[in-house]
Amino acid sequence: MLKTRIITALVLVAALGLILFALPPFAAALAFAAIAALAAWEWAGLMKQDMPARYMFGGAMLISCWQLTVNLPQLVPILLGLATAFWLLVVPFWFRYKWTLAGNDMFGYLLGALVILPTWAAMVALHAVDTWLMLAVMALVWVADIAAYFAGRAFGRHKLAPNISPGKTWEGVAGAVAGVLLYGSLVLGLSPLGGKLPLSWPVLACLLLVLTAVSVMGDLFESLLKRQAGIKDSSQLLPGHGGVLDRIDALTSTLPVAALILYLLRP
């Protein structure tokens, strides 16, 4: 299993590097759309739909990405705003009341679109501005996850959401915050991106706290949906790693918020 995980991880890293640094913007947008379509296919699985419905939703996601690219690019900021409102205002209540995805229900598909389509739009928008900026935002999620894991293992005592993800603790969240703040200070002070971000350290720290919080929420949200669906992984598309949604769960919440912040900051 470990060998399979390592091989898959290496392939994923190579594929990501190829998409980000070798493909032109339009081809990269198509690659991101393929990721979104696979995520939509898995989302319909969380809704316990049959294969024709899952393929239909994946195809609908591809068409939606195409239409946003070609005909409706002006809707992207609105889409990012809706996604941000969902994560900041709706998801906390979702955790509180343990709402579920209905079966063959239009609400479930609309919710999937609200989670997946803005993620694709954010990937395209961040990549168009600066490839390294997009990678920096993705790295923020990875830093938060790694720091939370080690802090939770070392100091974890108080459960964050025992009915959703028993392994996560408040101490792990504190570790994620500390790790992200350290990461942000290094990016601001040492990398070329620091000069491109017109932000003081206090403002950047506040934004990093928000992004860390939504990354945790994205992780917990998918964990809750999988628990409600009675499955361990969103699919087996990635040997040793589960599915696409399993790998981008925290990115579905963090990327749209980061892209909206960037949109609001740009002159």
The 8 nearest C-alpha neighbors of each residue, nearest first, counted from 0:
[[1, 3, 2, 4, 239, 5, 238, 240],
 [2, 0, 4, 3, 5, 239, 6, 7],
 [1, 3, 5, 0, 4, 6, 7, 239],
 [2, 4, 0, 6, 1, 5, 239, 7],
 [5, 3, 239, 1, 7, 2, 6, 8],
 [4, 6, 8, 2, 3, 7, 1, 9],
 [5, 7, 9, 3, 8, 4, 2, 10],
 [8, 6, 10, 4, 9, 5, 3, 11],
 [9, 7, 5, 11, 10, 6, 4, 12],
 [10, 8, 12, 6, 11, 7, 13, 5],
 [9, 11, 7, 13, 8, 12, 14, 6],
 [12, 10, 14, 8, 9, 13, 15, 7],
 [11, 13, 15, 9, 14, 10, 16, 8],
 [14, 12, 16, 10, 11, 15, 9, 17],
 [15, 13, 11, 17, 16, 12, 10, 18],
 [16, 14, 12, 18, 17, 13, 11, 19],
 [15, 17, 13, 19, 14, 18, 20, 12],
 [16, 18, 21, 14, 15, 20, 19, 13],
 [19, 17, 15, 22, 16, 27, 20, 21],
 [20, 18, 16, 17, 15, 21, 130, 22],
 [19, 21, 17, 16, 18, 22, 130, 23],
 [22, 20, 17, 18, 19, 23, 16, 27],
 [21, 23, 18, 27, 26, 20, 24, 19],
 [22, 24, 26, 25, 27, 21, 20, 18],
 [25, 23, 27, 26, 28, 22, 127, 126],
 [26, 24, 28, 27, 23, 29, 22, 30],
 [25, 27, 29, 28, 23, 24, 22, 30],
 [26, 28, 30, 24, 29, 25, 18, 22],
 [27, 29, 31, 25, 26, 30, 123, 32],
 [30, 28, 32, 26, 27, 31, 33, 25],
 [31, 29, 27, 33, 32, 28, 26, 34],
 [30, 32, 28, 34, 29, 33, 119, 27],
 [33, 31, 29, 35, 30, 34, 61, 28],
 [32, 34, 36, 30, 35, 31, 29, 37],
 [35, 33, 31, 37, 32, 36, 38, 30],
 [34, 36, 32, 38, 33, 37, 39, 115],
 [37, 35, 57, 39, 33, 38, 60, 34],
 [38, 36, 40, 34, 39, 35, 57, 33],
 [37, 39, 35, 41, 36, 40, 244, 243],
 [38, 40, 42, 57, 36, 41, 37, 56],
 [41, 39, 53, 57, 37, 38, 43, 42],
 [40, 42, 44, 38, 39, 43, 233, 37],
 [43, 41, 39, 45, 44, 40, 38, 111],
 [42, 44, 46, 53, 45, 41, 40, 48],
 [43, 45, 47, 41, 46, 42, 48, 53],
 [46, 44, 42, 47, 43, 228, 41, 225],
 [45, 47, 43, 44, 102, 48, 100, 101],
 [48, 46, 44, 45, 102, 43, 49, 228],
 [47, 49, 44, 46, 43, 52, 53, 50],
 [50, 48, 52, 51, 53, 47, 44, 43],
 [49, 51, 53, 52, 54, 48, 44, 55],
 [52, 50, 54, 53, 49, 55, 48, 56],
 [53, 51, 55, 50, 54, 49, 48, 56],
 [54, 52, 40, 50, 43, 56, 55, 51],
 [53, 55, 57, 51, 56, 52, 40, 58],
 [56, 54, 52, 58, 53, 57, 59, 51],
 [55, 57, 59, 53, 58, 54, 39, 40],
 [58, 56, 36, 40, 39, 54, 60, 55],
 [59, 57, 61, 55, 60, 56, 54, 62],
 [58, 60, 56, 62, 61, 57, 55, 63],
 [61, 59, 63, 57, 58, 36, 62, 56],
 [62, 60, 58, 64, 59, 63, 36, 32],
 [61, 63, 65, 59, 60, 64, 66, 58],
 [64, 62, 60, 66, 65, 61, 59, 67],
 [65, 63, 61, 67, 62, 66, 32, 68],
 [64, 66, 62, 68, 63, 67, 69, 61],
 [67, 65, 63, 69, 70, 68, 64, 71],
 [68, 66, 71, 72, 64, 65, 69, 70],
 [69, 67, 65, 66, 72, 70, 64, 71],
 [68, 70, 66, 67, 65, 71, 72, 64],
 [69, 71, 66, 67, 68, 72, 65, 73],
 [70, 72, 67, 73, 74, 66, 69, 68],
 [73, 71, 67, 74, 68, 75, 70, 69],
 [72, 74, 71, 75, 76, 77, 67, 70],
 [75, 73, 77, 72, 71, 76, 78, 67],
 [74, 76, 78, 77, 73, 72, 79, 120],
 [77, 75, 79, 78, 74, 80, 259, 73],
 [78, 76, 80, 74, 75, 79, 81, 73],
 [77, 79, 75, 81, 80, 76, 117, 74],
 [78, 80, 76, 82, 255, 77, 81, 117],
 [81, 79, 77, 83, 78, 82, 76, 84],
 [82, 80, 84, 78, 83, 79, 85, 77],
 [81, 83, 85, 79, 80, 84, 113, 78],
 [84, 82, 80, 86, 85, 256, 81, 87],
 [85, 83, 81, 87, 82, 88, 86, 80],
 [86, 84, 89, 82, 83, 88, 87, 81],
 [85, 87, 90, 83, 84, 88, 89, 82],
 [86, 88, 84, 85, 83, 89, 90, 91],
 [87, 89, 84, 85, 86, 90, 91, 92],
 [90, 88, 85, 92, 91, 86, 87, 93],
 [89, 91, 93, 86, 92, 88, 85, 94],
 [92, 90, 94, 93, 89, 95, 88, 87],
 [91, 93, 95, 94, 90, 89, 96, 88],
 [94, 92, 90, 91, 97, 96, 95, 98],
 [95, 93, 97, 91, 92, 96, 90, 98],
 [94, 96, 92, 93, 97, 91, 98, 90],
 [95, 97, 93, 98, 94, 92, 91, 99],
 [98, 96, 94, 93, 95, 99, 92, 223],
 [99, 97, 93, 96, 100, 94, 95, 92],
 [100, 98, 101, 97, 227, 224, 93, 223],
 [101, 99, 107, 46, 102, 98, 224, 45],
 [100, 102, 104, 99, 107, 103, 46, 106],
 [101, 103, 46, 104, 47, 100, 48, 107],
 [104, 102, 101, 105, 48, 46, 107, 47],
 [103, 105, 106, 102, 107, 101, 108, 100],
 [104, 106, 108, 107, 109, 103, 110, 101],
 [107, 105, 109, 104, 108, 110, 101, 100],
 [106, 108, 110, 105, 104, 109, 100, 111],
 [107, 109, 111, 105, 110, 106, 112, 104],
 [110, 108, 112, 106, 111, 107, 105, 113],
 [109, 111, 113, 107, 112, 108, 106, 114],
 [110, 112, 108, 114, 109, 113, 115, 107],
 [111, 113, 109, 115, 116, 110, 114, 108],
 [114, 112, 110, 111, 115, 116, 82, 109],
 [113, 115, 111, 112, 116, 251, 110, 117],
 [114, 116, 118, 112, 117, 113, 111, 35],
 [115, 117, 119, 112, 118, 113, 114, 120],
 [118, 116, 120, 119, 79, 115, 255, 121],
 [119, 117, 121, 115, 251, 116, 120, 255],
 [118, 120, 122, 116, 117, 121, 31, 35],
 [121, 119, 117, 123, 118, 122, 124, 116],
 [122, 120, 124, 255, 118, 258, 123, 119],
 [123, 121, 119, 125, 120, 124, 126, 118],
 [122, 124, 120, 126, 121, 125, 28, 127],
 [125, 123, 121, 127, 126, 122, 120, 128],
 [126, 124, 133, 128, 122, 127, 123, 121],
 [125, 127, 130, 123, 129, 128, 124, 133],
 [128, 126, 124, 125, 129, 123, 24, 130],
 [127, 129, 125, 126, 124, 130, 132, 133],
 [130, 128, 132, 126, 131, 127, 125, 133],
 [129, 131, 126, 133, 132, 134, 19, 128],
 [130, 132, 134, 133, 129, 135, 192, 126],
 [133, 131, 135, 129, 134, 130, 136, 125],
 [134, 132, 125, 130, 136, 135, 131, 126],
 [133, 135, 131, 137, 132, 136, 138, 130],
 [136, 134, 132, 138, 133, 137, 131, 139],
 [137, 135, 139, 133, 138, 134, 132, 140],
 [136, 138, 134, 139, 140, 135, 133, 141],
 [139, 137, 141, 135, 140, 136, 134, 142],
 [140, 138, 136, 142, 137, 141, 143, 135],
 [141, 139, 143, 138, 137, 142, 144, 214],
 [140, 142, 138, 144, 143, 139, 145, 137],
 [143, 141, 139, 145, 144, 140, 146, 138],
 [144, 142, 175, 140, 146, 141, 145, 179],
 [143, 145, 141, 147, 142, 146, 148, 140],
 [144, 146, 148, 142, 147, 143, 141, 149],
 [147, 145, 175, 143, 174, 149, 148, 144],
 [148, 146, 171, 175, 174, 144, 150, 145],
 [149, 147, 145, 151, 146, 150, 152, 144],
 [148, 150, 152, 151, 146, 147, 153, 145],
 [151, 149, 171, 174, 153, 147, 152, 148],
 [152, 150, 171, 155, 148, 154, 149, 153],
 [151, 153, 149, 150, 155, 154, 148, 171],
 [152, 154, 150, 151, 149, 155, 148, 171],
 [153, 155, 151, 150, 152, 170, 156, 171],
 [156, 154, 151, 170, 168, 152, 157, 153],
 [155, 157, 154, 158, 168, 170, 169, 151],
 [156, 158, 168, 169, 155, 159, 170, 167],
 [159, 157, 168, 161, 160, 167, 169, 156],
 [158, 160, 168, 169, 167, 161, 157, 165],
 [159, 161, 163, 162, 158, 164, 165, 167],
 [162, 160, 165, 163, 164, 158, 159, 166],
 [163, 161, 160, 164, 165, 223, 159, 226],
 [164, 162, 223, 160, 161, 165, 222, 219],
 [163, 165, 161, 166, 160, 167, 162, 222],
 [166, 164, 161, 167, 163, 160, 162, 158],
 [165, 167, 164, 168, 161, 158, 151, 159],
 [166, 168, 159, 165, 164, 158, 171, 160],
 [169, 167, 158, 159, 171, 170, 157, 155],
 [168, 170, 172, 159, 171, 157, 158, 173],
 [169, 171, 173, 155, 168, 172, 151, 154],
 [170, 172, 147, 151, 150, 174, 168, 169],
 [171, 173, 175, 169, 174, 170, 147, 176],
 [174, 172, 170, 176, 171, 175, 177, 169],
 [173, 175, 171, 147, 177, 150, 172, 146],
 [174, 176, 143, 147, 146, 172, 178, 173],
 [177, 175, 173, 179, 174, 178, 180, 172],
 [176, 178, 174, 180, 175, 179, 181, 173],
 [177, 179, 175, 181, 176, 180, 146, 174],
 [178, 180, 182, 176, 181, 177, 143, 183],
 [181, 179, 183, 177, 182, 178, 176, 184],
 [182, 180, 184, 178, 179, 183, 177, 185],
 [181, 183, 179, 185, 180, 184, 178, 186],
 [184, 182, 180, 186, 185, 181, 179, 187],
 [183, 185, 187, 181, 186, 182, 188, 180],
 [184, 186, 188, 182, 183, 187, 189, 181],
 [187, 185, 183, 190, 184, 189, 188, 193],
 [188, 186, 193, 184, 185, 183, 189, 190],
 [189, 187, 185, 186, 184, 193, 190, 183],
 [188, 190, 185, 186, 187, 191, 193, 184],
 [189, 191, 186, 192, 193, 188, 187, 185],
 [192, 190, 193, 194, 189, 195, 186, 187],
 [193, 191, 195, 190, 194, 196, 186, 187],
 [194, 192, 187, 191, 195, 196, 190, 186],
 [193, 195, 192, 196, 191, 197, 187, 190],
 [196, 194, 192, 193, 197, 191, 198, 187],
 [195, 197, 193, 198, 194, 192, 187, 199],
 [198, 196, 195, 199, 194, 264, 193, 265],
 [199, 197, 196, 203, 202, 200, 201, 193],
 [198, 200, 202, 201, 203, 197, 204, 196],
 [199, 201, 203, 202, 204, 198, 184, 187],
 [202, 200, 204, 203, 199, 205, 198, 206],
 [203, 201, 205, 204, 199, 200, 198, 206],
 [202, 204, 200, 206, 205, 201, 198, 207],
 [205, 203, 207, 201, 202, 206, 200, 208],
 [206, 204, 208, 202, 207, 203, 201, 209],
 [205, 207, 203, 209, 208, 204, 210, 202],
 [206, 208, 204, 210, 209, 205, 211, 203],
 [209, 207, 211, 205, 206, 210, 212, 204],
 [210, 208, 206, 212, 207, 211, 213, 205],
 [209, 211, 207, 213, 212, 208, 253, 214],
 [212, 210, 208, 214, 209, 213, 207, 215],
 [211, 213, 209, 215, 210, 214, 208, 216],
 [212, 214, 216, 210, 215, 211, 252, 253],
 [215, 213, 249, 211, 217, 253, 216, 212],
 [214, 216, 218, 212, 213, 217, 219, 211],
 [217, 215, 213, 219, 214, 218, 220, 212],
 [218, 216, 249, 252, 220, 214, 248, 215],
 [217, 219, 249, 248, 215, 216, 220, 221],
 [218, 220, 222, 216, 217, 221, 223, 215],
 [221, 219, 217, 223, 222, 218, 216, 224],
 [220, 222, 224, 223, 219, 218, 248, 225],
 [223, 221, 219, 225, 220, 224, 226, 218],
 [222, 224, 226, 220, 163, 221, 225, 219],
 [223, 225, 221, 227, 226, 222, 228, 220],
 [226, 224, 228, 222, 230, 227, 223, 229],
 [225, 227, 229, 223, 228, 224, 222, 230],
 [226, 228, 224, 225, 229, 223, 99, 230],
 [229, 227, 225, 226, 230, 45, 224, 46],
 [228, 230, 226, 227, 225, 231, 224, 45],
 [231, 229, 225, 228, 232, 226, 233, 227],
 [230, 232, 225, 233, 229, 226, 241, 234],
 [233, 231, 241, 234, 230, 242, 245, 225],
 [232, 234, 242, 41, 244, 245, 241, 225],
 [235, 233, 242, 232, 241, 236, 41, 243],
 [236, 234, 241, 242, 237, 238, 232, 233],
 [235, 237, 242, 234, 238, 241, 243, 240],
 [236, 238, 240, 241, 235, 242, 239, 7],
 [239, 237, 240, 235, 236, 241, 7, 3],
 [238, 240, 4, 3, 241, 237, 0, 7],
 [241, 239, 237, 238, 4, 242, 245, 246],
 [242, 240, 235, 232, 237, 234, 239, 245],
 [241, 243, 234, 233, 236, 245, 235, 244],
 [242, 244, 246, 245, 38, 247, 37, 236],
 [245, 243, 247, 248, 246, 242, 38, 233],
 [244, 246, 242, 243, 248, 247, 241, 233],
 [245, 247, 243, 244, 248, 242, 240, 241],
 [246, 248, 250, 244, 249, 245, 251, 243],
 [247, 249, 218, 244, 250, 217, 251, 245],
 [250, 248, 217, 214, 218, 251, 252, 247],
 [251, 249, 247, 253, 252, 254, 248, 214],
 [252, 250, 118, 249, 248, 253, 247, 254],
 [251, 253, 217, 250, 249, 213, 214, 254],
 [254, 252, 250, 214, 256, 255, 210, 213],
 [253, 255, 257, 250, 256, 121, 252, 258],
 [256, 254, 121, 258, 79, 257, 118, 253],
 [255, 257, 259, 83, 253, 258, 254, 260],
 [258, 256, 254, 260, 259, 255, 253, 261],
 [259, 257, 261, 255, 121, 260, 256, 254],
 [258, 260, 262, 256, 261, 257, 79, 255],
 [261, 259, 257, 263, 262, 258, 264, 256],
 [260, 262, 258, 264, 259, 263, 265, 257],
 [263, 261, 259, 260, 265, 264, 258, 76],
 [262, 264, 260, 261, 265, 259, 266, 258],
 [265, 263, 261, 262, 260, 266, 197, 259],
 [264, 266, 262, 263, 261, 260, 197, 196],
 [265, 264, 263, 262, 261, 197, 196, 260]]
